[in-house]
């Protein structure tokens, strides 16, 4: 009954939201308020605990879907503008929230939670608004989306840290650092293991993976990671997000995202309805001043800090204003963090409905804030002094060739060097932790009569043997390190000393790991322990050839990690080639499929004046299985052609607008609607005793599809079929053609 009430009310109010051109989230929240325990005029949900369970599942699916849209490699490509904007906006809003909470007389923990939840914009609302307003191709869109991706990641980390602070009531820096280290350790371990195992498993099972099986497998992996995350002390949201981000790097990522979409929408609706159920009109009436204050702080603060970030990143005033106004709302993480604070008992109950009210108001104002960008930009250009405007103008991209060869090589070598130590270090630590927790117990059960010394020896040999391949790969040079080391030695012979020192540091790290494992499990003096340590180092060095086969582990990982890009290069060579060679510049690839109703169809490219009107270049036309590379102006465009163009972000926007406007809007004419009519042939009828070919029906858009004679049907009769009195004839055609034959 509760599920029926929730979904029916959600359906009704989302229809109303859609009709009023408002975000669907407003309909969900309003539906939740009306069927919640605080409002009694409508049927009310009876089991709040059941709704909370469904809501938890809804949050898991929302975070899983968010992870599927997320990409760690995409995060690296988000650019400095998004990084600066997200960082400045988070720090600025977090400190502002803490100060506002303190000024309102809230506790320290409440103020910290307020700072955290006020710092997050809404990915869902912004993406939806940009879709509806066709803003995805505008120059500021990549900055906005990059900022939102980074904010989502910050929110995930923030939830972990706030949970720890709330439980321990400890603000010690050392504990926070330990928790961050623990979080980083598990994130890296899960990512490495997931990328190594999951894509390979999916590849082996690909021929069996229809949509149904892939959906079940992916959801099973999601909840498996949710369990694992909660088992080691993190939130279910983190586990769902992590598995989504792992699957996003696989070839099946986009397919999984489409399969999960409807389930996410269903449980996400329940989640947002449950949020609306927490709205208390009495609390809102009592704290209306706080709601108004926080609404102003959110809109003004997000706009100011986001705009400042874009300007500091050198992207200009126009992009700054558009990005700032686009990000001026509270997101889904606001009430997730507020819910977390309430459930942990560190926030008073009234804060949650206050936060929801602010979220609803700012969600409602988002489309209007985005529309305000152009007039506000014009006003600022009129009012700001020219010298200040000149300082705000977009900065030119730095020529990459100006960076010295040596500095580039050092950057690549050090990045690969430290990444190698960190990744293999995480795997080695994981082996040690797993061995401590499980292997010792297994050995005790298998060898109950052994002396502790022998059991410890077997344990040490087993653990170090498992670690050896990863210790070897930690000390082994990757292709990137070797290639850049050669470049550096060629540039300056003195670089040899730094490179050698880095190699020795890796050996010392390996020796330190072996030493730690031995000291933890054997009662040896420091002098005595040198013998097995030196033996281990010699073994690693001497066994380089046998160990080479373990490099396949690394190759498999990188093959899995890059499989999606590899397939994209095969499927979309033009797009990837342009992206790789012109990364960092405003050169984009766009494509459209030409509608059969477009006025451009059937014309030569030169007749369409696409280049003159939009500035884009058509570089490829895909027609079925045939491709035309860099077509000439004499080439014709046909319906369903996929036209691939290159141009700036602004030029692509003009091109898409031109193609969209070229589609003819067909007007329905009742005279040309398809119909089926039946007549009974009487003696004296114009059809009696005549054959079908006498009437030339197809010339008038009409045909006979069946004739019933004495209980027998003649379907699609031949043209020489004779019509007799008593026949029932079914005609197919239009009202206009039926008039011609007086049918």
C-alpha positions in Angstrom: 0.0 0.0 0.0 2.8 2.4 0.9 4.6 1.7 -2.4 1.4 2.4 -4.3 0.9 5.7 -2.5 4.5 6.8 -3.1 4.6 5.9 -6.8 1.1 7.2 -7.7 1.8 10.5 -5.9 5.2 10.7 -7.5 3.8 10.1 -10.9 1.1 12.7 -10.5 3.4 15.5 -9.2 6.2 14.8 -11.7 3.6 15.2 -14.5 2.7 18.5 -13.0 6.4 19.5 -12.7 7.0 18.5 -16.3 3.9 20.5 -17.5 5.2 23.5 -15.6 8.8 22.9 -17.0 10.3 22.4 -13.6 12.8 19.8 -12.5 11.3 16.5 -11.7 13.0 16.4 -8.3 10.6 19.2 -7.2 7.6 16.9 -8.0 9.1 14.0 -6.0 9.8 16.2 -3.0 6.3 17.7 -3.1 4.8 14.2 -3.4 6.8 13.1 -0.4 5.6 16.0 1.6 1.9 15.4 0.8 2.0 11.6 1.6 4.4 12.0 4.6 3.5 11.9 8.3 3.5 15.7 8.6 0.5 16.2 6.2 -2.7 14.3 6.8 -5.2 15.5 4.1 -4.0 12.8 1.7 -3.4 9.1 2.1 -0.3 8.8 4.3 2.5 6.3 4.3 2.1 3.9 7.3 5.5 2.3 7.5 8.3 4.9 7.6 10.9 2.3 8.4 10.2 0.5 5.1 10.4 3.7 3.2 13.8 4.4 4.8 15.1 1.0 3.6 13.9 1.7 0.0 15.4 5.1 0.3 18.8 3.6 1.3 18.6 1.4 -1.8 17.6 4.5 -3.9 20.7 6.3 -2.6 22.9 3.2 -3.6 21.5 3.2 -7.1 21.9 7.0 -7.4 25.6 6.7 -6.4 26.1 3.7 -8.6 24.7 5.6 -11.6 26.8 8.6 -10.7 29.9 6.4 -10.7 29.0 5.0 -14.1 29.0 8.6 -15.4 32.3 9.3 -13.6 35.7 8.5 -15.0 39.0 8.7 -13.1 40.8 9.3 -16.4 38.1 11.9 -17.3 38.9 13.6 -13.9 42.5 13.9 -15.0 41.3 15.6 -18.2 38.9 17.9 -16.5 41.5 20.6 -16.8 42.9 23.3 -14.5 39.9 25.5 -14.9 37.5 22.9 -13.3 40.1 22.1 -10.6 40.6 25.7 -9.6 36.8 26.4 -9.7 35.9 23.3 -7.7 38.7 23.9 -5.2 38.0 27.6 -4.6 34.2 27.1 -4.5 34.5 24.2 -2.0 36.9 26.0 0.4 35.0 29.3 0.1 31.5 27.8 0.7 32.8 25.4 3.5 34.3 28.3 5.5 31.2 30.5 4.8 28.9 27.7 6.0 31.0 27.2 9.2 30.8 30.9 9.9 27.1 31.2 9.2 26.4 28.2 11.5 28.5 29.7 14.3 26.8 33.0 13.9 23.4 31.3 14.2 24.6 29.8 17.5 24.8 26.2 16.2 27.3 23.7 17.7 30.7 23.2 16.2 29.8 19.9 14.6 26.5 21.3 13.2 28.5 24.2 11.7 31.0 21.9 10.1 28.2 19.7 8.6 26.5 22.9 7.4 29.7 24.0 5.7 30.0 20.7 4.0 26.5 20.5 2.7 26.4 24.1 1.5 29.4 23.6 -0.7 27.8 21.1 -3.2 25.9 22.0 -6.3 23.5 19.6 -8.1 24.8 17.5 -10.9 21.3 16.2 -11.7 19.7 19.6 -11.9 22.4 21.3 -13.9 22.6 18.4 -16.5 18.8 18.4 -16.8 18.7 22.2 -17.3 21.5 22.2 -19.8 19.7 19.4 -21.8 16.5 21.3 -21.9 18.2 24.6 -22.8 20.7 23.1 -25.4 23.7 24.5 -23.5 25.9 21.4 -23.6 28.0 22.7 -26.5 28.6 26.2 -25.0 32.2 27.2 -24.1 31.4 27.2 -20.3 29.8 23.8 -20.3 33.0 21.7 -20.0 34.1 23.9 -17.0 30.7 23.4 -15.3 30.7 19.6 -15.9 34.3 19.3 -14.8 33.6 21.2 -11.6 30.5 19.1 -10.9 32.6 15.9 -11.3 35.2 17.1 -8.9 32.5 18.2 -6.4 31.0 14.8 -6.5 34.4 13.3 -5.6 34.9 15.9 -2.9 31.5 15.1 -1.5 32.3 11.3 -1.3 35.5 12.0 0.6 33.7 14.6 2.8 31.0 12.1 3.8 33.7 9.7 5.0 35.5 12.4 7.0 32.4 13.8 8.5 31.2 10.4 9.5 34.5 9.7 11.3 34.4 13.1 13.0 30.9 12.6 14.1 31.5 9.2 15.6 34.8 10.0 17.3 34.0 13.6 18.2 37.7 14.1 17.6 39.1 16.9 15.5 42.7 15.8 15.8 44.7 16.3 12.7 46.6 13.0 13.1 43.3 11.0 13.1 42.0 12.8 10.1 45.3 12.1 8.2 45.0 8.4 9.2 41.4 8.2 8.0 42.4 9.9 4.7 45.3 7.4 4.3 42.9 4.5 5.0 40.4 5.9 2.5 43.1 6.4 -0.2 44.5 2.9 0.5 41.2 1.2 -0.1 40.2 3.3 -3.0 43.5 2.5 -4.8 43.2 -1.2 -3.8 39.6 -1.5 -5.0 40.4 0.3 -8.2 43.5 -1.8 -9.0 41.7 -5.1 -8.2 38.5 -4.1 -10.0 40.2 -3.0 -13.2 42.4 -6.2 -13.2 39.6 -8.7 -12.6 36.2 -7.3 -13.7 36.9 -6.3 -17.4 38.7 -9.6 -18.0 35.8 -11.6 -16.5 33.3 -9.6 -18.5 35.4 -10.2 -21.7 35.5 -13.9 -21.1 31.7 -14.0 -20.6 30.8 -11.5 -23.3 29.1 -14.0 -25.6 26.7 -14.9 -22.8 26.0 -11.4 -21.6 22.6 -10.4 -22.9 21.0 -7.4 -21.3 19.2 -9.3 -18.6 22.4 -11.2 -17.4 24.6 -8.0 -17.6 22.1 -6.1 -15.5 22.0 -8.8 -12.8 25.8 -9.1 -12.8 26.4 -5.3 -12.6 23.9 -4.8 -9.8 25.4 -7.8 -8.0 28.8 -6.3 -8.2 27.4 -3.0 -7.0 25.9 -4.5 -3.8 29.0 -6.6 -3.3 31.1 -3.5 -3.2 28.5 -1.8 -0.9 28.9 -4.7 1.5 32.7 -4.6 1.3 32.8 -0.8 1.9 30.5 -1.0 5.0 32.5 -4.0 6.2 35.7 -2.0 6.4 34.0 1.0 7.9 32.9 3.2 5.0 29.5 4.2 3.8 27.4 2.2 1.3 27.4 5.3 -0.9 31.1 5.1 -1.3 31.0 1.4 -2.3 28.3 2.0 -4.9 30.1 4.9 -6.4 33.4 3.0 -6.5 31.9 0.0 -8.3 30.2 2.3 -10.8 33.4 4.1 -11.5 35.2 0.8 -12.1 32.5 -0.4 -14.5 32.6 3.0 -16.2 36.2 2.1 -17.4 35.0 -1.1 -19.1 33.8 -1.5 -22.6 30.4 -2.4 -21.3 30.2 0.7 -19.1 27.8 2.7 -21.4 25.6 -0.3 -21.9 25.4 -0.9 -18.1 24.6 2.7 -17.6 21.6 2.5 -20.0 20.4 -0.8 -18.4 20.6 0.6 -14.8 18.9 3.9 -15.8 15.3 2.8 -15.2 16.1 1.0 -12.0 17.9 4.1 -10.8 14.9 6.3 -11.7 12.5 4.0 -9.8 14.5 3.8 -6.6 15.8 7.4 -7.0 12.1 8.5 -7.0 11.5 6.7 -3.8 14.6 8.3 -2.3 13.5 11.8 -3.2 10.0 11.1 -2.1 11.4 10.0 1.3 13.3 13.3 1.4 10.0 15.2 0.9 8.4 13.2 3.8 10.9 14.8 6.2 9.5 18.3 5.5 7.7 19.7 8.5 5.6 22.8 7.7 5.8 23.8 11.4 9.6 23.7 11.4 9.7 25.7 8.1 7.2 28.3 9.5 9.3 28.6 12.7 12.7 28.8 10.9 11.7 30.8 7.8 14.3 33.4 8.5 17.1 30.8 8.6 15.8 29.3 5.3 15.8 32.7 3.7 19.3 33.4 5.0 20.8 30.1 3.8 19.1 30.5 0.4 20.7 33.9 -0.1 24.1 32.5 1.1 23.9 29.5 -1.3 22.9 31.6 -4.4 25.3 34.5 -3.7 28.2 32.3 -2.4 28.1 29.7 -5.1 27.9 32.4 -7.8 30.8 34.4 -6.3 33.2 31.6 -5.6 32.5 29.7 -8.9 32.8 32.9 -10.9 36.0 33.8 -9.1 37.5 30.4 -9.8 36.7 30.6 -13.6 38.3 34.1 -13.7 41.4 33.0 -11.8 41.7 30.1 -14.3 41.9 32.6 -17.1 38.6 31.7 -18.8 37.1 35.2 -19.0 34.1 37.1 -17.5 31.4 35.6 -19.8 32.3 32.0 -18.9 32.6 33.0 -15.3 29.1 34.5 -15.1 27.5 31.6 -16.9 29.3 29.0 -14.8 28.7 30.8 -11.5 24.9 31.2 -12.1 24.7 27.5 -13.4 26.2 26.3 -10.1 24.1 28.4 -7.8 22.0 25.7 -6.1 22.2 23.0 -3.4 22.6 19.5 -4.7 21.5 16.0 -3.7 24.5 15.6 -1.5 23.2 18.5 0.7 20.4 16.4 2.1 22.5 13.2 2.0 25.0 14.9 4.3 22.2 16.4 6.4 20.6 13.0 6.7 23.9 11.6 7.7 24.4 14.2 10.4 20.8 13.6 11.7 21.2 9.8 11.8 24.5 10.1 13.6 22.9 12.4 16.2 25.2 15.4 15.7 22.6 17.6 14.1 19.3 18.7 15.6 16.2 17.4 13.8 15.0 20.8 12.5 18.1 21.3 10.4 17.2 18.5 7.9 13.8 20.1 6.8 15.5 23.5 6.7 18.2 22.1 4.3 15.5 20.5 2.1 13.6 23.7 1.9 16.7 25.6 0.8 17.4 22.8 -1.8 13.9 23.0 -3.2 14.0 26.8 -3.5 17.5 26.9 -5.2 16.5 24.0 -7.5 13.4 26.0 -8.5 15.5 29.1 -9.2 18.3 27.4 -11.2 16.7 27.7 -14.7 16.0 31.4 -14.1 19.5 32.0 -12.8 20.9 30.3 -16.0 18.7 32.5 -18.2 19.9 35.6 -16.2 23.5 35.0 -17.4 23.4 36.9 -20.7 21.7 40.1 -19.4 24.0 40.1 -16.3 27.1 39.7 -18.5 26.1 42.6 -20.7 25.4 44.7 -17.6 28.8 43.9 -16.1 30.6 44.7 -19.3 28.9 48.1 -19.2 29.7 48.8 -15.5 33.1 47.3 -14.9 36.1 49.7 -15.8 37.9 48.7 -19.0 41.2 48.1 -17.2 39.6 45.5 -14.9 37.8 44.0 -17.8 41.1 43.6 -19.7 42.5 41.7 -16.7 39.5 39.4 -16.8 39.7 38.5 -20.5 40.6 34.9 -21.3 44.3 34.1 -21.2 46.0 32.6 -24.2 46.9 28.9 -24.0 50.6 28.5 -23.2 52.5 27.0 -26.1 53.4 23.5 -25.1 56.6 23.6 -27.1 58.0 26.2 -24.8 58.4 23.7 -22.1 61.9 22.2 -22.2 62.5 18.6 -23.3 64.3 17.9 -20.0 61.5 19.3 -17.7 58.9 17.3 -19.6 61.0 14.1 -19.3 61.5 14.7 -15.5 57.8 15.2 -15.1 56.9 12.0 -16.8 59.6 10.0 -15.1 58.8 11.2 -11.6 55.0 10.7 -12.1 55.5 7.1 -13.3 58.1 6.5 -10.6 55.9 7.6 -7.6 52.8 6.0 -9.2 54.7 2.7 -9.4 55.8 2.8 -5.7 52.3 3.8 -4.5 50.3 1.2 -6.5 52.6 -1.8 -5.9 53.0 -0.6 -2.3 49.2 -0.7 -1.8 49.1 -4.3 -3.2 52.0 -5.4 -0.9 50.3 -3.9 2.1 47.1 -5.6 1.2 48.8 -8.9 1.0 50.4 -8.3 4.5 47.0 -7.3 6.0 45.2 -10.3 4.4 47.9 -12.7 5.6 47.8 -11.3 9.2 44.0 -11.7 9.3 43.5 -15.0 7.5 46.7 -16.9 6.8 47.8 -17.2 10.4 44.5 -18.7 11.4 44.6 -21.1 8.5 48.1 -22.3 9.5 47.0 -22.8 13.1 44.1 -25.0 12.0 46.2 -27.0 9.5 49.3 -27.4 11.8 48.0 -27.6 15.4 50.9 -29.7 16.6 53.7 -27.7 15.1 56.0 -25.5 17.1 55.5 -21.7 16.8 59.0 -21.3 15.2 58.3 -23.6 12.3 54.8 -22.2 11.8 56.2 -18.7 11.7 58.9 -19.8 9.2 56.2 -21.2 6.9 54.2 -18.1 7.3 57.1 -15.8 6.5 58.2 -17.8 3.4 54.6 -17.8 2.1 54.0 -14.1 2.7 57.3 -13.0 1.1 56.8 -15.4 -1.8 53.4 -13.8 -2.5 55.0 -10.3 -2.2 58.1 -11.1 -4.4 56.4 -10.5 -7.9 55.1 -7.1 -6.7 58.4 -6.2 -5.0 60.2 -7.0 -8.3 57.8 -4.9 -10.4 58.1 -2.1 -7.9 61.9 -2.1 -8.4 61.6 -2.7 -12.1 61.5 0.2 -14.6 58.4 0.7 -16.6 58.7 1.6 -20.3 57.9 5.3 -19.4 60.7 5.4 -16.8 63.3 3.8 -19.1 62.4 6.0 -22.1 62.5 9.2 -20.2 65.7 8.2 -18.3 67.4 7.8 -21.7 66.2 11.3 -22.7 67.5 12.8 -19.5 70.9 11.1 -19.8 71.2 12.4 -23.3 70.3 15.9 -22.2 72.7 16.0 -19.3 75.1 13.2 -18.0 74.8 14.5 -14.4 71.2 13.4 -14.4 72.6 9.9 -13.9 73.2 10.5 -10.2 69.5 11.5 -9.5 68.2 8.6 -11.6 70.5 6.2 -9.7 69.4 7.6 -6.4 65.8 7.0 -7.3 66.6 3.4 -8.2 68.3 2.9 -4.8 65.4 4.5 -3.0 63.1 1.8 -4.5 65.5 -0.9 -3.4 65.5 0.5 0.1 61.7 0.6 0.1 61.7 -3.1 -0.9 64.3 -3.9 1.8 62.2 -2.0 4.4 59.1 -4.0 3.5 60.9 -7.4 3.8 62.5 -6.2 7.1 59.1 -5.1 8.6 57.5 -8.5 7.7 60.4 -10.4 9.3 60.5 -8.3 12.4 56.8 -8.6 13.0 56.9 -12.4 12.8 60.4 -13.5 14.1 62.4 -12.6 17.2 65.6 -11.6 15.5 68.2 -8.9 16.2 68.6 -6.1 13.6 72.1 -7.5 12.7 70.7 -11.0 12.2 67.9 -9.7 10.0 70.3 -8.2 7.5 71.1 -11.8 6.2 67.5 -12.6 4.9 67.0 -9.0 3.7 70.2 -9.1 1.7 69.3 -12.5 0.4 65.9 -11.3 -0.6 67.5 -8.3 -2.5 70.0 -10.6 -4.2 67.2 -13.0 -5.1 65.1 -10.2 -6.6 68.1 -9.0 -8.7 69.2 -12.5 -9.8 65.8 -13.7 -10.7 64.9 -10.9 -13.0 64.5 -13.2 -16.0 62.1 -15.6 -14.3 60.3 -12.7 -12.8 59.7 -11.1 -16.3 56.7 -13.2 -16.8 55.0 -11.4 -14.0 55.1 -8.2 -16.1 52.1 -9.8 -17.9 50.1 -8.8 -14.8 50.9 -5.2 -15.4 50.2 -5.5 -19.1 46.8 -7.1 -18.5 45.9 -4.2 -16.1 46.8 -1.5 -18.6 45.0 -3.4 -21.4 41.9 -3.5 -19.3 42.3 0.1 -18.2 42.7 1.3 -21.8 40.2 -1.1 -23.5 37.5 1.5 -23.7 39.8 4.0 -25.4 41.2 1.3 -27.7 37.7 0.4 -28.9 36.8 4.1 -29.3 39.9 4.5 -31.6 38.7 1.7 -33.7 35.0 2.8 -33.8 35.7 6.6 -34.0 39.1 7.2 -35.5 38.5 10.8 -36.6 37.2 11.9 -33.2 40.1 10.3 -31.2 42.7 11.6 -33.7 41.6 15.2 -33.4 41.2 14.9 -29.6 44.7 13.4 -29.1 46.5 15.9 -31.3 44.5 19.1 -30.4 43.9 18.5 -26.7 43.9 21.7 -24.8 42.6 23.8 -27.7 39.0 24.7 -28.6 38.8 22.3 -31.4 35.9 19.9 -31.1 34.3 17.1 -33.0 30.5 17.0 -33.4 28.1 14.8 -35.3 24.4 14.8 -36.4 22.3 12.3 -38.2 20.4 14.1 -40.9 16.6 13.8 -40.5 14.6 12.8 -43.6 12.5 15.9 -42.9 15.6 18.2 -43.1 15.6 20.8 -45.9 19.4 20.0 -46.2 18.7 16.5 -47.4 19.1 16.1 -51.2 21.3 19.2 -51.5 24.9 19.4 -52.4 27.2 20.5 -49.5 28.0 23.8 -51.3 24.3 24.5 -51.7 23.7 24.2 -47.9 26.3 27.0 -47.1 27.0 25.2 -43.8 30.6 26.4 -43.8 29.7 30.0 -44.4 26.8 30.1 -41.9 28.5 28.2 -39.0 32.2 28.0 -39.7 32.5 24.2 -39.2 34.2 21.9 -41.7 32.6 18.6 -42.7 35.4 16.0 -42.4 33.4 12.8 -42.8 30.0 11.5 -43.9 29.0 8.0 -42.8 26.4 6.5 -45.1 25.4 3.0 -44.0 28.7 0.9 -44.1 30.3 3.5 -46.5 32.3 6.5 -45.3 33.2 9.6 -47.3 36.4 11.3 -45.9 36.6 15.0 -46.3 33.8 15.3 -48.9 33.9 17.9 -51.7 31.3 20.6 -52.0 29.7 18.7 -54.9 28.8 15.7 -52.6 25.1 15.3 -51.9 23.6 15.0 -48.4 21.0 12.2 -48.0 18.5 11.3 -45.2 20.1 9.4 -42.3 23.6 10.5 -43.2 25.8 10.8 -40.2 27.7 14.1 -40.7 30.9 14.6 -38.7 32.2 18.1 -38.4 35.1 19.9 -36.7 35.0 23.4 -35.2 35.1 25.4 -32.1 32.5 25.0 -29.4 30.7 28.1 -30.6 30.8 26.9 -34.2 29.4 23.5 -33.3 26.5 25.2 -31.4 25.7 27.2 -34.5 25.9 24.0 -36.7 23.5 22.0 -34.4 21.1 24.9 -34.3 21.1 25.2 -38.1 20.5 21.5 -38.6 17.7 21.5 -35.9 16.0 24.5 -37.6 16.2 22.8 -41.0 13.8 20.0 -40.0 10.3 20.7 -41.5 7.5 20.5 -39.0 4.9 18.3 -40.8 1.3 19.4 -40.4 -1.2 16.7 -40.1 -3.8 16.7 -42.8 -6.9 14.6 -42.2 -7.3 14.0 -46.0 -4.0 12.1 -46.1 -4.4 9.9 -43.0 -4.2 6.1 -43.7 -7.6 4.4 -43.4 -9.2 1.0 -44.1 -12.8 0.9 -45.4 -15.1 -1.9 -46.4 -17.9 -1.9 -48.9 -20.5 -4.5 -49.9 -20.7 -4.9 -53.8 -24.3 -4.9 -55.0 -25.6 -5.6 -58.5 -25.3 -2.4 -60.4 -22.2 -1.1 -58.4 -19.4 0.5 -60.4 -17.2 -2.4 -59.2 -19.5 -5.3 -60.1 -18.2 -7.6 -63.0 -15.0 -5.6 -63.4 -11.4 -6.6 -62.8 -9.1 -4.6 -60.4 -6.8 -3.4 -63.2 -9.7 -1.3 -64.6 -9.5 1.2 -61.7 -5.7 2.0 -61.6 -6.1 2.4 -57.8 -2.4 2.9 -56.9 -2.3 6.0 -59.1 -4.7 7.5 -56.5 -3.0 6.1 -53.3 -5.6 3.4 -52.9 -5.4 -0.5 -53.0 -7.6 -3.6 -52.3 -6.1 -5.6 -49.4 -8.7 -8.3 -49.2 -12.0 -9.6 -50.7 -14.3 -11.9 -48.8 -16.5 -14.2 -51.1 -18.7 -16.9 -49.7 -16.7 -17.2 -46.5 -13.3 -17.3 -48.2 -10.9 -14.4 -48.0 -8.6 -13.5 -51.0 -5.8 -11.4 -49.6 -3.9 -9.0 -51.9 -5.8 -10.3 -55.0 -4.1 -10.1 -58.5 -4.9 -7.2 -60.9 -7.0 -9.5 -63.1 -9.3 -10.6 -60.2 -12.9 -10.1 -61.1 -15.3 -8.5 -58.6 -18.7 -10.0 -58.3 -21.9 -8.9 -56.6 -22.0 -10.1 -53.0 -18.3 -9.5 -52.4 -17.1 -7.7 -49.4 -14.0 -5.5 -50.3 -11.5 -4.0 -47.9 -9.7 -0.9 -49.3 -6.6 0.8 -47.9 -5.9 4.4 -48.7 -6.7 8.0 -47.7 -9.8 10.0 -47.3 -8.9 11.8 -50.6 -8.5 8.6 -52.5 -11.8 7.1 -51.2 -13.6 10.2 -52.4 -12.3 9.6 -55.9 -13.9 6.1 -56.0 -17.0 7.2 -53.9 -16.1 4.6 -51.3 
